[in-house]
Amino acid sequence: MNILNGGAHADNGLDFQEFMIRPIGAPSFREGVRWGAEVFHSLKSLLKEKKLSTSVGDEGGFAPQIASNEEALDLIMQSIEKAGYRPGVDITIALDAAASEFYVKGLYIEKKKQTAHLPFVQRTSAEQVAYLQTLASRYPIDSIEDGLDQSDWAGWSHLTKTLPIQIVGDDLFVTNTHFLQKGIDTKAANAILLKVNQIGTLTEIAPEKQKTPP
């Protein structure tokens, strides 16, 4: 459940694109939806208390003017607790970094901060992996999507090997079975996001229908 937006989906200082919650402790789908809705409204209430915007981004999550991933994660943690749930037990956190959006000439650069003349950082592939590991150690994050650039295959393999959570490839695989096979061979992720619109049609998902990418 996408509850807080940044990156290309929001006009704020966050380079990470989506901050999501996963109601893993819910006894049913129905209860999971209810828990998620309660945390969503808890977050809205918290944002109002802090005099932050409660407008939403392109993906339906809130898009307040905050400038760090840590601040976004802290808000989500507070919202989970405010709704009466236990972070990491009842509800966990998932991220979609969409790192290809801020990958420039081999470096991960927080471009939105740079544009806004805020303190920004740039990281090598190894430093980006270390940063994601730090976030996962500080917060109950159990899924990271597109934490690295779509061309950084070595970085993906390193991340998947060293961070024992769900590592999802979306931009990495673009629903192309040839890229998926490369991911399997190099152990570049342990999950794939399937989007028919990325490859064209249901028929084109079949390996024999896909052309080998350049």
C-alpha positions as CSV (number, residue, x, y, z in Angstrom):
1,M,0.0,0.0,0.0
2,N,1.6,3.2,-1.3
3,I,1.1,5.9,1.4
4,L,3.9,8.4,0.8
5,N,5.4,9.6,-2.5
6,G,8.6,11.2,-3.7
7,G,10.8,11.0,-6.7
8,A,9.1,11.6,-10.1
9,H,5.7,11.1,-8.4
10,A,5.8,14.2,-6.1
11,D,7.1,17.7,-5.9
12,N,9.1,17.5,-2.7
13,G,12.7,16.8,-1.7
14,L,12.5,13.0,-1.7
15,D,14.5,11.1,-4.4
16,F,13.0,7.7,-3.4
17,Q,9.8,7.3,-5.3
18,E,7.4,5.2,-3.1
19,F,7.1,4.5,0.6
20,M,4.7,1.6,1.2
21,I,3.3,-0.4,4.1
22,R,2.6,-4.2,4.2
23,P,0.1,-5.4,6.8
24,I,1.9,-8.8,7.2
25,G,0.2,-9.5,10.6
26,A,-3.4,-9.2,9.3
27,P,-5.4,-12.4,9.7
28,S,-7.2,-11.8,6.4
29,F,-7.1,-9.7,3.2
30,R,-10.1,-7.7,4.5
31,E,-8.4,-6.9,7.8
32,G,-5.2,-6.0,5.9
33,V,-7.1,-3.4,3.9
34,R,-8.6,-2.0,7.0
35,W,-5.2,-1.8,8.8
36,G,-3.7,0.0,5.8
37,A,-6.6,2.5,5.6
38,E,-6.2,3.2,9.3
39,V,-2.4,3.9,9.0
40,F,-3.1,6.0,5.9
41,H,-5.5,8.2,7.8
42,S,-3.2,8.2,10.8
43,L,-0.4,9.5,8.6
44,K,-2.8,12.3,7.3
45,S,-3.6,13.3,10.9
46,L,0.1,13.3,11.8
47,L,1.0,15.5,8.7
48,K,-1.7,18.0,9.7
49,E,-0.3,18.1,13.3
50,K,3.1,19.0,11.8
51,K,1.5,21.5,9.4
52,L,2.7,19.5,6.4
53,S,0.7,19.2,3.2
54,T,-1.8,16.4,2.9
55,S,-2.1,16.6,-0.9
56,V,-1.3,13.4,-2.7
57,G,1.3,12.5,-5.4
58,D,0.7,10.8,-8.7
59,E,0.5,7.4,-7.1
60,G,-2.0,8.3,-4.4
61,G,0.3,8.6,-1.4
62,F,0.9,11.8,0.5
63,A,3.6,14.1,-0.8
64,P,4.6,16.5,2.0
65,Q,7.5,18.8,1.8
66,I,10.1,16.7,3.5
67,A,13.7,16.4,2.5
68,S,15.0,13.0,3.6
69,N,14.2,9.3,3.3
70,E,14.7,9.0,7.1
71,E,12.1,11.7,7.8
72,A,9.6,9.9,5.6
73,L,10.3,6.6,7.3
74,D,10.0,8.2,10.8
75,L,6.6,9.6,9.8
76,I,5.4,6.2,8.7
77,M,6.7,4.5,11.9
78,Q,4.8,7.1,14.0
79,S,1.7,6.6,11.9
80,I,1.8,2.8,12.4
81,E,2.1,3.2,16.1
82,K,-0.5,6.0,16.2
83,A,-3.0,3.7,14.5
84,G,-2.4,1.1,17.2
85,Y,-0.1,-1.4,15.4
86,R,3.4,-2.7,15.9
87,P,6.0,-1.8,13.3
88,G,7.8,-4.9,12.1
89,V,5.2,-7.2,13.7
90,D,1.8,-6.1,12.4
91,I,3.0,-3.9,9.6
92,T,6.3,-3.6,7.8
93,I,7.7,-1.1,5.3
94,A,8.5,-1.5,1.6
95,L,10.4,0.9,-0.6
96,D,10.5,1.7,-4.3
97,A,13.6,3.8,-4.7
98,A,13.4,4.0,-8.6
99,A,17.1,4.5,-8.4
100,S,17.5,4.8,-12.2
101,E,15.9,8.2,-11.9
102,F,18.9,9.6,-9.8
103,Y,21.7,7.5,-11.3
104,V,24.2,9.8,-13.1
105,K,27.5,8.5,-14.7
106,G,28.0,5.7,-12.2
107,L,26.9,7.7,-9.1
108,Y,23.6,7.8,-7.2
109,I,23.0,11.5,-6.7
110,E,20.1,13.0,-4.8
111,K,19.2,15.3,-7.6
112,K,16.1,16.8,-6.1
113,K,18.0,18.1,-3.2
114,Q,20.6,19.5,-5.5
115,T,18.0,21.3,-7.5
116,A,16.5,22.8,-4.4
117,H,19.9,23.9,-3.1
118,L,19.7,21.6,-0.1
119,P,22.5,19.5,1.2
120,F,22.8,16.5,-1.1
121,V,24.9,13.3,-1.3
122,Q,26.3,11.2,-4.0
123,R,27.0,7.5,-3.6
124,T,28.9,4.9,-5.5
125,S,27.2,1.6,-6.1
126,A,28.7,0.0,-3.0
127,E,27.8,3.0,-0.9
128,Q,24.2,2.9,-2.2
129,V,24.0,-0.8,-1.1
130,A,25.4,0.1,2.3
131,Y,22.9,2.9,2.6
132,L,20.0,0.6,1.8
133,Q,21.4,-1.9,4.4
134,T,21.5,0.9,7.0
135,L,17.9,1.8,6.3
136,A,16.8,-1.8,6.6
137,S,18.6,-2.1,9.9
138,R,17.0,1.0,11.4
139,Y,13.5,0.4,10.1
140,P,11.3,-2.7,9.6
141,I,11.9,-2.7,5.8
142,D,11.4,-6.1,4.3
143,S,11.1,-5.2,0.5
144,I,13.1,-2.9,-1.7
145,E,12.2,-2.3,-5.3
146,D,14.7,-0.8,-7.8
147,G,17.2,0.1,-5.1
148,L,19.8,0.4,-7.8
149,D,20.0,1.5,-11.5
150,Q,18.8,-0.8,-14.2
151,S,22.3,-1.2,-15.6
152,D,24.1,-1.8,-12.3
153,W,24.0,-5.6,-12.5
154,A,27.0,-6.1,-10.2
155,G,25.4,-3.8,-7.6
156,W,22.2,-5.7,-7.7
157,S,24.0,-9.0,-7.2
158,H,25.8,-7.5,-4.2
159,L,22.6,-6.1,-2.7
160,T,20.7,-9.4,-3.1
161,K,23.6,-11.4,-1.6
162,T,24.1,-9.1,1.4
163,L,20.6,-8.0,2.3
164,P,18.3,-10.9,3.2
165,I,14.9,-9.4,2.3
166,Q,12.8,-9.2,-0.8
167,I,14.7,-7.4,-3.6
168,V,12.4,-6.6,-6.4
169,G,13.4,-5.9,-10.0
170,D,11.0,-3.7,-12.0
171,D,13.0,-1.3,-14.2
172,L,15.8,-4.0,-14.0
173,F,13.7,-6.6,-15.8
174,V,10.9,-4.6,-17.6
175,T,9.0,-7.9,-17.9
176,N,11.5,-9.2,-20.4
177,T,12.4,-12.9,-20.0
178,H,15.9,-12.4,-21.3
179,F,16.6,-9.8,-18.6
180,L,15.0,-12.1,-16.1
181,Q,17.2,-15.0,-17.1
182,K,20.3,-12.7,-16.7
183,G,19.0,-11.8,-13.3
184,I,18.6,-15.5,-12.4
185,D,22.1,-16.3,-13.7
186,T,23.7,-13.4,-11.8
187,K,21.4,-13.6,-8.8
188,A,20.7,-10.0,-9.3
189,A,17.3,-10.0,-7.4
190,N,15.0,-12.5,-5.8
191,A,11.6,-11.1,-7.1
192,I,10.2,-9.6,-10.2
193,L,7.4,-7.1,-10.8
194,L,5.4,-8.2,-13.9
195,K,3.8,-5.4,-16.0
196,V,2.3,-6.5,-19.3
197,N,2.4,-2.9,-20.6
198,Q,6.2,-3.0,-20.3
199,I,6.5,-5.8,-22.9
200,G,3.4,-5.0,-24.9
201,T,0.9,-7.9,-24.7
202,L,0.3,-11.1,-22.8
203,T,1.6,-13.2,-25.7
204,E,4.8,-11.3,-25.7
205,I,5.6,-12.4,-22.2
206,A,6.3,-15.8,-23.6
207,P,10.1,-16.3,-24.0
208,E,9.9,-17.4,-27.6
209,K,8.1,-14.1,-28.5
210,Q,10.7,-11.8,-27.0
211,K,13.7,-10.5,-28.9
212,T,17.0,-10.5,-27.1
213,P,17.7,-7.0,-25.9
214,P,20.8,-5.2,-27.0
